[in-house]
Amino acid sequence: MLDPSIDSLLSKINSKYTLVTLAARRARQISETKKVLIDNPKSHQYVGMALEEIQAGKLFLEEEVGNSPS
């Protein structure tokens, strides 16, 4: 079973596509820098660490203000 769960992650990021894209980009950053935003991640894999960061609220997307449809 995936930890954190998809349901709990979707409460943080409301799109599966955005969640996957964000986690993949962050996983690549972690692999290059070896810096993790959380203490003692459960996962040993970079994508798992990225998902844990999203669950912990350390990694999120900012809404773009100027690009909303009128």
C-alpha positions as CSV (number, residue, x, y, z in Angstrom):
1,M,0.0,0.0,0.0
2,L,1.2,3.5,-0.9
3,D,2.1,5.7,2.0
4,P,1.0,8.5,1.9
5,S,-2.3,7.4,0.3
6,I,-3.5,8.9,-3.0
7,D,-6.6,10.2,-1.2
8,S,-4.6,12.2,1.3
9,L,-2.3,13.5,-1.4
10,L,-5.3,14.6,-3.5
11,S,-6.5,16.7,-0.6
12,K,-3.3,18.7,-0.9
13,I,-3.0,18.8,-4.7
14,N,-6.4,18.5,-6.5
15,S,-5.2,17.0,-9.8
16,K,-3.6,13.6,-10.3
17,Y,-1.6,14.9,-13.3
18,T,-0.3,17.9,-11.3
19,L,0.6,15.6,-8.4
20,V,2.6,13.3,-10.6
21,T,4.3,16.1,-12.4
22,L,5.2,17.9,-9.1
23,A,6.5,14.7,-7.5
24,A,8.6,13.8,-10.5
25,R,10.2,17.2,-10.7
26,R,10.9,17.2,-7.0
27,A,12.3,13.6,-7.1
28,R,14.8,14.8,-9.8
29,Q,15.8,17.7,-7.6
30,I,16.3,15.4,-4.6
31,S,18.4,13.0,-6.7
32,E,20.7,15.8,-7.8
33,T,21.0,17.7,-4.4
34,K,20.4,15.0,-1.9
35,K,18.4,17.6,0.2
36,V,15.1,16.6,1.6
37,L,12.6,19.0,3.2
38,I,11.4,16.6,5.8
39,D,13.2,14.8,8.7
40,N,13.6,11.1,8.5
41,P,11.6,10.2,5.4
42,K,10.1,6.7,5.5
43,S,10.8,6.1,1.8
44,H,14.3,5.4,0.4
45,Q,13.2,6.3,-3.1
46,Y,13.2,9.8,-4.4
47,V,9.6,9.8,-5.6
48,G,8.4,8.5,-2.3
49,M,10.3,11.3,-0.5
50,A,8.7,13.9,-2.8
51,L,5.3,12.5,-2.0
52,E,6.0,12.6,1.7
53,E,7.0,16.3,1.3
54,I,3.7,17.0,-0.4
55,Q,1.8,15.2,2.4
56,A,3.7,17.2,5.1
57,G,2.8,20.5,3.4
58,K,6.5,21.3,2.6
59,L,5.9,21.1,-1.1
60,F,3.0,22.8,-2.8
61,L,1.9,24.8,-5.8
62,E,1.2,28.5,-5.7
63,E,-1.8,29.7,-7.6
64,E,-1.0,32.1,-10.5
65,V,-3.0,35.2,-10.0
66,G,-3.0,36.8,-13.4
67,N,-4.0,33.8,-15.5
68,S,-7.5,33.2,-14.3
69,P,-10.3,33.1,-16.9
70,S,-12.5,36.1,-16.8
